[in-house]
Structure formats: structure tokens, C-alpha cells
Amino acid sequence: MTYMLSTLGFIAALVREGAPTIDILASNLHASRTIGIQVKTTASAMRTRGRGKNKVPHELQFPLGHKAVEHANPGHVFCFVDLLGQSDNLRPDVYIVPASIVTKHYEGQDIRKHSYFRLHWPVSKMLAFQNDWSPIVDLLSDPSDGG
């Protein structure tokens, strides 16, 4: 994640272990805009439905956690990383989702009723966020400094 952010022209720093709300702090080069990024990774996010020839991609699942949702704010971004079965030949897929979309999805729900909380979204919903870095670029771009 930090490598990709640096290739996009941003400064990225890992926060200390155990920080409850973010894993990466990212800034533009002029330090005029900063965002928090929460990274959630899984070895294989794809879940299918059906059997045999009728088996089709159904949803993506990522670990999420109660605190990640409860403490998210509009300046945060979730990056859901799918290692695609940890294949050496494939680059992981990253789904970049603004925190406001995640928190709105769970608004009014008692997420604490589940001891292990995961994101379960249909493949069709997640495709819009697949390897689309524009939410981060948009949050870190500052027209006044040309970036």
C-alpha cells in the first residue's frame, strides 16, 4: 500500500502498531492535505454461490472489525486488499472505499451483535472500487498547490 501511494506522488507512513483507527497516514507532497487509511487484508475475498457449472462469483468478504466502523470519519479511507489466494503471479486487488460509504452502509445496524465482524458486499458493488485510487487522489489533491 505505501509503495502504491508513493508511486502516486504521495507521502505514506505506517502508524504505530495498535492504532485503533488507521494503519497508514498519507499526505500530499506539500503536506496541505492528510488522510488516514485503514487497511483490511484477506488471502482470498471471493465467495461463490452454486455448484459445478452453476458456480458463480457472489460476494467479497473482508475482515472489518467493530472499531474500524465505529471510529471511521470522513477523512478516512478503507483499503480492502485481496491477495487473490496469495498467488505469486497475480498482483493483489485493492478496493478503495471512502469511510463515509462504509459507515453509511452500517448506519442504524447493531454491528456489535456479531462477535466477528466482516464486510460482505456483492461483487457488483465492489467492482466500482476495484483498483480505483481516485478516492485517495481526490482527498489529497489541493488545487491551491497544483496537486
Buried (B, 14 or more C-beta within 10 A) or exposed (E): BBEBBEEBEBBBEEEEEEEEBBBBBBBBEEEEBBBBBBBBBBEEBBEEEEEEEEEEEBBBBBBBBBEBBEBBEEBBBBBBBBBBEEEEEEEBBBBBBBBBBBBEEBEEEEEEEEEEBBBEBEBEBBEEBBEBBEBBBEBBBBEEEEB
